[in-house]
Amino acid sequence: MPDSSRLLAVSEVAHAANCQWRLWCYLTDNTQLESPDVFHRYIGDLTSGEDEKLAAKYRAAGRVFQTDLELTAEDLNGTLPFLVYEDDSWVLQMARFSAHARQDSVNLLAGYAHLARHNQELLNADFPALAAKLAPYAQILLADGKTVDFPLDELEELWEPIADQARELAGDQVLLSATPEEAWRALATVCGSCTHCRWALERYDDPLLISGVGPGLRRELRHENIFTASAFAANPPSGYSPELIRQAQLQVAQHPGELLLETNPLSPALMALPEPHPGDVYLDFENDSLWGWTLKDHTGLIYLGGLVCCDQDSWGEQKTLTPALPIRGQESLPAADTLNMAEEVGELSTRIGGKYRRFWAHNRAQERQLLIDLLDFLRQRFQRFPQMHIYHYSPQERLYLQRLSSRHGLLQGEVRDLLAGDGPLRDLQQVVQSAIRTGQGGYSLKEMEPFYMGSWMRSEDLDNGADSVIVYDALSRAGALDPGAELSVDAAEQLRLLALYNEYDCCSTALLHHWLIAQRRRPA
């Protein structure tokens, strides 16, 4: 029987405002109900680094401060991040590796402020001569250098209902004694994105698995006594869109080892999609969103721009590959390609009849040059192929082009022409979302690839965009990419893998274009 009288960690209570499931796992010691999350662990390490930098800054300035002060208030406990002596008061501070004061961070600060307010007599324990009181505000120090103030009274108002909700859950012996599945079904507030939730979603067939369903819609479905994706697909309540209902039905009907696909060949977006042209370019950018935050700029570094294009007068034979798995209802499939995943940069591009080009940038000056070189290449290509188009997947590439031009005040007219509604850029994701329905859990490029990449499916090294950010950011922070630094064997290997990841996205986009054209030719 879980002990409902245990002290509640302020950090877990703060998270419970958005996810009661995580608090239930904490209270019942179900730590195994958690999937690994490398990216968030890395962010946690960077946040700890911000704490260390802040402490070093205060030491160097001779400031009086406290850190790691453990406090208890009623049934809550936690360790305060920073108390800094300023104007005869202790100012509660919390450093976050973030560009904004996110609500989850404000919730956590409110919990720390509650502990500090109820333990003011302990704040001077190590500094009795100061006799300082707690300042009437607390602060979040952001990684871009900004400081955001929050009045303690407002933080207390925020904290009280959060703590009360957590206490109610902690005192519910029936819920604490329930099985994980029973508890998951009973809890209305789950985020669906934390490592604990990701473990539960698929195991319990949750409606959040349906592409297009978020936490708010999940709560609506609970009011309709719909607790699983299967239940929604089998008996959808009135008022929900036919598209969402069909999406649920396809996902529920798709079995392991097969794919489900529905195409509308008369979709306006699919009908308007240009045929492949020998001048076409398939573009993908990689952005380190954690790089070099300042007060003026916290959008990261666009460290790699890659593209695949054909250097011949034609792409040659049709490049659509066989699916990686059988598509139900499509019995006649081309033979599977038997080549292994390319291990050298440029190899996969060659196999599909193209050539891969990449433009690296490890600092702002090189990022500026990346834009110059990329647009120079495109300018020359337009001269050779005036009818060419530039294809990408998702709105990110448009955003990055605009960001590069704006950030460096460079080639803004050319970029504006590229981004114009009648310009050459084409987002294939818009075509997919308009014309294609699948039994997959979403419509990312990775989720579409089983339909056309055959045995060239991604290897584990090329599987996760968040992991690529970590790899690059860690290299950059270690100084391995600094100007004049000798590139180590390990750093060179990591850059090779990043280039492979980028090239794969470019090739996948090219093959998706061919596959979409093939879908247009299928009978309605």
VENSUL-V147091 format. One record per backbone hydrogen bond with DSSP energy under -1.0 kcal/mol. NH is the residue of the N-H (numbers start at 1). CO is the residue of the C=O. If there is no record, write none. Layout:
BEGIN
nh	co
NH	CO
NH	CO
END
This chain:
BEGIN
nh	co
6	3
8	75
10	77
13	9
14	10
15	11
16	12
17	14
18	15
19	15
20	189
24	20
25	21
26	22
27	23
28	24
30	25
31	29
33	30
34	32
35	195
41	37
42	38
43	39
44	40
45	41
46	42
47	43
48	44
49	45
50	46
51	47
52	48
53	49
54	50
55	51
56	52
57	53
58	54
59	55
60	56
61	57
62	59
63	58
66	83
68	80
71	78
73	76
76	73
77	8
78	71
80	69
82	93
83	66
84	91
85	64
86	89
90	133
91	84
93	82
94	139
96	141
98	96
102	100
106	102
107	103
108	104
109	105
110	106
111	107
112	108
113	109
114	110
115	111
116	112
117	113
118	114
119	116
122	119
125	122
130	127
135	90
138	150
139	92
140	148
141	94
142	146
143	98
145	142
148	140
150	138
152	136
155	151
156	152
157	153
158	154
159	155
160	156
163	159
164	160
165	161
166	162
167	163
168	164
169	165
170	166
171	167
172	169
173	171
176	172
177	173
183	179
184	180
185	181
186	182
187	183
198	194
199	195
200	196
201	197
204	200
205	202
206	201
209	206
210	207
213	210
218	214
219	215
220	216
221	217
222	218
223	219
225	222
226	221
229	205
232	228
233	229
234	230
235	231
245	241
246	242
247	243
248	244
249	245
250	246
251	247
252	248
253	249
254	250
258	255
259	326
262	437
264	435
267	264
271	267
272	268
280	277
281	389
282	308
283	391
284	306
286	304
288	301
289	287
291	288
294	297
301	288
303	301
304	286
305	359
306	284
307	357
308	282
309	355
324	450
328	259
330	327
347	344
350	346
351	347
352	348
353	350
354	349
355	309
357	307
359	305
361	303
367	363
368	364
369	365
370	366
371	367
372	368
373	369
374	370
375	371
376	372
377	373
378	374
379	375
380	376
381	377
382	378
383	379
384	380
385	381
388	385
390	424
391	281
392	426
399	395
400	396
401	397
402	398
403	399
404	400
405	401
406	402
407	403
408	404
410	405
415	411
416	412
417	413
418	414
419	415
423	420
425	418
426	390
428	392
432	428
433	429
434	430
435	431
436	432
437	262
439	260
448	444
449	445
451	448
452	449
453	449
454	322
456	453
462	459
463	460
468	464
469	465
470	466
471	467
472	468
473	469
474	470
475	471
476	472
477	473
478	474
479	476
480	475
482	479
485	482
492	488
493	489
494	490
495	491
496	492
497	493
498	494
499	495
500	496
501	497
502	498
503	499
504	500
505	501
506	502
507	503
508	504
509	505
510	506
511	507
512	508
513	509
514	510
515	511
516	512
517	513
518	514
519	515
520	516
521	517
522	519
END
